[in-house]
Amino acid sequence: MKFPRASYFRWQLWVTLLCCLCTTAVAAPTSKKKSTKSSSAKKSQTVRKAKPAKPPRPPEPEFLPGGIPNTRAAAVIVIDARTGAVLYEKNADAPRAPASTVKLLTSLIVAERGYLDQMVTIMPSDTFAEPTKLNVKAGETYRRIDLMRALLVKSPNDVASALARDYAGSPEAFAAVMNQRARQAGATNSRFMNPNGLPNPAQFSTARDLAMIARAAYANPTIRQTVAMPQVVFRFNDGRTRQLENTNKVLKSLPYCNGMKTGYTNLAGSCLISSASRPGRDVITVILGHTKPRIWQDSAAFLTWALWHNPALAGTSASSAP
């Protein structure tokens, strides 16, 4: 059967168009896949072009040459408590806020006056001392020795105010006594403004000065016995009792540690005066401007090092360590 030429060409054109449409429909998904692959490739290239992460900072050594403990504390000094010889120092003369370490000086002044069995009557002004308080009440009476033990073990600010006022009439008058006693101990680069170490722009000390004060306190039998107490039971006037735990954690973790005093404010950071003893050797460490819990570890490390340190190396500083 023969088709007219015009009809035949029309039929051939339709077949060609149908074939093209089918080819396009089948090719479309392939094109999509290529597009996805292309996009993924671009992302991979972007990731590869990113800067590599910086390698982690290597840890600082635990010890300096000579076996001296390494520390990030702002200021440190280690002394022989018997001779006063400096075994190690770092920024020991830099002025720092001393926080509650000043209560060691407050207690020393009270202990040296004596009459520790005499009663102290709490006044309303004594109770306005935040934030750490024993919550003694106005009108209550306590022995000086009991207040002093509470001060050195638990560090309540209201007790510091009561002892200072009882001694000098006011905390301000007591500050003058503090500065005089500090100078007698050789601490000439300090200014004390209150008996508790609460922040005051005019109040400052140094690690070296605090070590001199600590050495004087260490020589006082009453102070030395008190700072070594892991806890003390305080009896209130109404018959209640409260067990006060020593704030110095090194005292409980290091067998040969025997005191002394902690301190902390936001300005001062963590501060610690600590002492240790073995037959024939007594040492004191002052650490200022540190952090917890590292201050406990560093203090224990310095005490341990100092107890077995060669006295011939006395005078080592952070810049001249062997």
C-alpha positions as CSV (number, residue, x, y, z in Angstrom):
1,M,0.0,0.0,0.0
2,K,1.4,3.4,-1.0
3,F,1.1,6.6,1.1
4,P,1.1,10.0,-0.5
5,R,4.5,11.6,-0.3
6,A,3.2,14.6,1.9
7,S,1.6,12.2,4.4
8,Y,4.7,10.1,4.6
9,F,6.9,13.1,5.5
10,R,4.4,14.2,8.1
11,W,4.4,10.7,9.6
12,Q,8.2,10.7,9.7
13,L,8.3,14.1,11.4
14,W,6.0,12.9,14.1
15,V,8.1,9.8,14.8
16,T,11.2,12.0,15.0
17,L,9.6,14.4,17.5
18,L,8.4,11.5,19.7
19,C,11.9,10.0,19.8
20,C,13.3,13.4,20.9
21,L,10.8,13.7,23.7
22,C,11.5,10.2,25.0
23,T,15.2,10.9,24.9
24,T,14.8,14.1,26.9
25,A,12.5,12.5,29.5
26,V,15.1,9.7,30.1
27,A,18.0,12.1,30.2
28,A,16.5,14.4,32.8
29,P,17.1,12.3,35.9
30,T,20.7,11.7,34.7
31,S,21.1,15.5,34.4
32,K,19.8,15.9,38.0
33,K,22.3,13.4,39.4
34,K,25.1,15.1,37.6
35,S,23.9,18.4,39.2
36,T,23.9,16.8,42.7
37,K,27.3,15.4,42.2
38,S,28.6,18.7,41.0
39,S,27.1,20.4,44.1
40,S,28.7,17.8,46.4
41,A,32.0,18.2,44.7
42,K,31.9,22.0,45.2
43,K,31.1,21.5,48.9
44,S,34.0,19.1,49.2
45,Q,36.3,21.6,47.6
46,T,35.0,24.3,50.1
47,V,35.8,22.0,53.1
48,R,39.2,21.2,51.7
49,K,40.0,24.9,51.3
50,A,39.2,25.6,55.0
51,K,42.2,26.4,57.2
52,P,43.4,23.5,59.3
53,A,42.7,23.7,63.0
54,K,45.6,24.9,65.2
55,P,47.3,22.1,67.0
56,P,46.5,21.9,70.8
57,R,48.8,23.8,73.1
58,P,51.3,21.5,74.7
59,P,50.9,21.1,78.4
60,E,53.2,23.1,80.6
61,P,55.8,21.1,82.5
62,E,54.8,20.3,86.1
63,F,58.3,21.1,87.4
64,L,60.9,23.8,86.6
65,P,64.6,23.0,86.5
66,G,65.8,21.9,90.0
67,G,62.5,20.1,90.8
68,I,60.7,23.4,91.6
69,P,57.0,23.1,91.1
70,N,55.6,25.1,88.2
71,T,52.6,27.3,89.0
72,R,50.4,29.9,87.3
73,A,49.8,31.7,90.5
74,A,50.4,35.5,90.4
75,A,52.8,35.5,93.3
76,V,54.7,32.9,95.3
77,I,57.3,32.8,98.0
78,V,58.7,29.8,99.9
79,I,60.8,30.4,103.1
80,D,62.6,28.5,105.8
81,A,60.4,29.3,108.9
82,R,63.4,29.0,111.2
83,T,65.9,31.2,109.4
84,G,63.8,33.3,107.1
85,A,65.9,32.2,104.1
86,V,64.0,32.5,100.8
87,L,64.0,29.1,99.0
88,Y,62.0,30.3,96.0
89,E,60.1,33.4,94.9
90,K,58.0,34.6,92.0
91,N,56.7,38.2,91.9
92,A,57.1,38.2,95.7
93,D,57.2,42.0,95.9
94,A,54.2,42.7,93.7
95,P,51.4,44.5,95.6
96,R,48.3,42.2,95.8
97,A,45.0,42.1,97.6
98,P,45.6,39.8,100.6
99,A,42.0,38.7,101.3
100,S,41.5,36.7,104.5
101,T,45.1,35.9,104.9
102,V,45.2,39.2,107.0
103,K,43.3,37.3,109.7
104,L,46.6,35.6,110.6
105,L,47.9,39.1,111.6
106,T,44.7,39.9,113.4
107,S,44.9,36.7,115.4
108,L,48.6,37.2,116.1
109,I,48.0,40.6,117.7
110,V,45.2,39.2,119.8
111,A,47.3,36.2,120.9
112,E,50.3,38.4,121.8
113,R,48.2,40.6,124.1
114,G,47.1,37.5,126.1
115,Y,44.2,37.2,128.5
116,L,42.6,34.8,126.1
117,D,40.1,33.5,128.6
118,Q,38.6,37.0,129.1
119,M,35.1,37.5,127.6
120,V,34.3,39.6,124.5
121,T,30.8,41.1,124.3
122,I,29.4,41.2,120.8
123,M,28.3,44.6,119.6
124,P,25.7,45.4,116.8
125,S,28.5,46.8,114.7
126,D,30.4,43.5,114.8
127,T,27.6,41.7,113.1
128,F,27.6,43.9,109.9
129,A,30.3,41.9,108.2
130,E,29.4,39.9,105.1
131,P,29.6,37.5,103.5
132,T,31.2,34.8,105.7
133,K,29.8,35.0,109.2
134,L,29.5,32.9,112.3
135,N,26.2,34.7,113.1
136,V,27.1,35.6,116.7
137,K,24.4,38.0,118.1
138,A,24.7,41.4,119.7
139,G,24.9,41.0,123.5
140,E,26.3,37.5,123.4
141,T,29.7,36.9,125.2
142,Y,32.5,34.6,124.2
143,R,36.0,33.9,125.3
144,R,38.7,35.5,123.2
145,I,40.4,32.1,122.6
146,D,37.2,30.6,121.3
147,L,36.6,33.5,118.9
148,M,40.2,33.4,117.7
149,R,40.0,29.7,117.0
150,A,36.9,30.2,115.0
151,L,38.6,33.0,113.1
152,L,41.7,30.9,112.1
153,V,39.8,27.7,111.3
154,K,36.6,29.0,109.6
155,S,37.4,32.6,108.8
156,P,34.1,34.4,109.8
157,N,34.3,38.2,109.2
158,D,32.0,39.1,112.1
159,V,34.4,37.4,114.5
160,A,37.3,39.4,113.1
161,S,35.4,42.6,113.6
162,A,34.5,41.7,117.2
163,L,38.1,40.8,118.1
164,A,39.4,44.0,116.5
165,R,36.9,46.3,118.3
166,D,37.5,44.5,121.6
167,Y,41.2,45.2,121.2
168,A,41.3,48.7,119.9
169,G,37.8,50.2,120.2
170,S,37.1,50.0,116.4
171,P,38.2,48.1,113.3
172,E,39.7,51.4,112.0
173,A,41.8,51.8,115.2
174,F,42.8,48.2,115.0
175,A,44.1,48.7,111.4
176,A,46.8,51.1,112.8
177,V,47.9,48.4,115.2
178,M,48.0,45.9,112.3
179,N,50.3,48.2,110.3
180,Q,52.6,48.8,113.3
181,R,52.9,45.0,114.1
182,A,53.5,44.2,110.4
183,R,56.4,46.7,110.2
184,Q,57.9,45.1,113.4
185,A,57.8,41.7,111.5
186,G,59.6,43.3,108.6
187,A,56.6,43.7,106.4
188,T,57.2,47.3,105.1
189,N,55.4,47.1,101.8
190,S,51.9,46.6,103.0
191,R,49.0,48.6,104.1
192,F,46.2,47.1,106.1
193,M,42.8,48.8,106.4
194,N,40.6,46.2,108.1
195,P,40.9,43.1,110.3
196,N,39.2,40.7,107.9
197,G,40.7,41.3,104.4
198,L,37.5,42.4,102.8
199,P,38.1,44.5,99.6
200,N,39.5,48.0,100.1
201,P,41.3,49.9,97.4
202,A,43.9,51.2,99.9
203,Q,44.6,47.7,101.3
204,F,47.5,45.6,99.9
205,S,50.3,43.4,100.8
206,T,53.0,41.2,99.1
207,A,53.8,37.6,99.2
208,R,57.1,38.5,100.9
209,D,55.4,40.6,103.6
210,L,52.8,38.0,104.3
211,A,55.6,35.4,104.6
212,M,57.3,37.6,107.3
213,I,54.0,37.9,109.1
214,A,53.4,34.2,108.8
215,R,56.8,33.5,110.2
216,A,56.0,35.6,113.3
217,A,52.7,33.9,113.7
218,Y,54.3,30.4,113.3
219,A,56.6,31.3,116.2
220,N,53.6,31.9,118.5
221,P,52.6,28.6,120.2
222,T,48.9,29.5,120.5
223,I,48.6,30.5,116.8
224,R,50.6,27.4,115.7
225,Q,48.5,25.1,117.7
226,T,45.2,26.6,116.4
227,V,46.0,26.7,112.7
228,A,46.8,23.0,112.9
229,M,43.3,22.1,114.0
230,P,41.3,20.2,111.3
231,Q,38.1,21.3,113.0
232,V,36.9,23.1,116.1
233,V,33.5,22.9,117.9
234,F,32.1,26.3,118.7
235,R,29.4,26.6,121.4
236,F,26.9,29.5,121.1
237,N,25.4,31.2,124.2
238,D,22.1,29.4,123.7
239,G,23.7,26.0,124.0
240,R,23.9,25.2,120.3
241,T,27.1,23.8,118.9
242,R,28.6,24.0,115.4
243,Q,31.6,22.0,114.1
244,L,33.8,24.3,112.1
245,E,35.9,22.6,109.4
246,N,39.3,24.1,108.6
247,T,39.2,25.9,105.2
248,N,42.8,24.8,104.5
249,K,42.4,21.6,102.5
250,V,46.1,21.0,102.4
251,L,46.0,20.4,106.1
252,K,43.9,17.3,105.5
253,S,45.7,16.0,102.3
254,L,49.4,16.5,103.3
255,P,50.5,14.6,106.4
256,Y,53.3,17.1,107.4
257,C,51.2,20.3,106.7
258,N,50.5,22.1,110.0
259,G,48.4,25.2,109.1
260,M,48.0,28.2,108.3
261,K,45.4,30.5,106.6
262,T,43.3,30.7,103.5
263,G,41.8,33.7,101.7
264,Y,39.6,34.6,98.7
265,T,37.9,37.6,97.1
266,N,37.1,38.2,93.4
267,L,39.9,40.8,93.3
268,A,42.5,38.8,95.2
269,G,41.7,35.4,93.7
270,S,42.5,32.3,95.8
271,C,45.2,32.9,98.4
272,L,46.9,30.5,100.8
273,I,49.6,30.7,103.5
274,S,50.6,27.2,104.4
275,S,53.3,25.6,106.6
276,A,54.8,22.2,107.0
277,S,57.3,20.6,109.3
278,R,59.6,17.6,109.5
279,P,62.4,16.9,112.0
280,G,64.9,19.7,111.6
281,R,63.0,21.6,109.0
282,D,60.0,24.1,109.0
283,V,58.8,25.8,105.9
284,I,56.2,28.4,104.9
285,T,54.6,28.9,101.5
286,V,52.6,32.0,100.4
287,I,50.6,31.7,97.2
288,L,48.5,34.7,96.0
289,G,46.3,35.2,93.0
290,H,45.6,31.6,92.1
291,T,42.6,29.4,91.3
292,K,40.9,26.4,92.9
293,P,41.5,23.5,93.1
294,R,45.0,24.2,91.7
295,I,46.1,26.2,94.7
296,W,45.8,23.2,97.0
297,Q,47.9,21.1,94.7
298,D,50.5,23.7,94.1
299,S,50.8,24.5,97.8
300,A,51.3,20.8,98.7
301,A,53.9,20.6,95.9
302,F,55.8,23.6,97.2
303,L,55.7,22.4,100.8
304,T,56.9,18.9,99.8
305,W,59.7,20.4,97.6
306,A,60.8,22.8,100.3
307,L,61.0,20.2,103.1
308,W,63.6,18.2,101.2
309,H,65.1,21.1,99.3
310,N,68.9,21.6,99.5
311,P,69.4,24.7,101.7
312,A,72.5,25.5,99.6
313,L,70.1,26.5,96.8
314,A,68.3,29.1,99.0
315,G,67.4,32.3,97.1
316,T,66.1,30.7,94.0
317,S,63.7,32.9,92.0
318,A,61.4,32.3,89.1
319,S,63.9,34.0,86.8
320,S,67.0,32.4,88.2
321,A,65.9,28.8,88.8
322,P,68.8,26.4,88.3
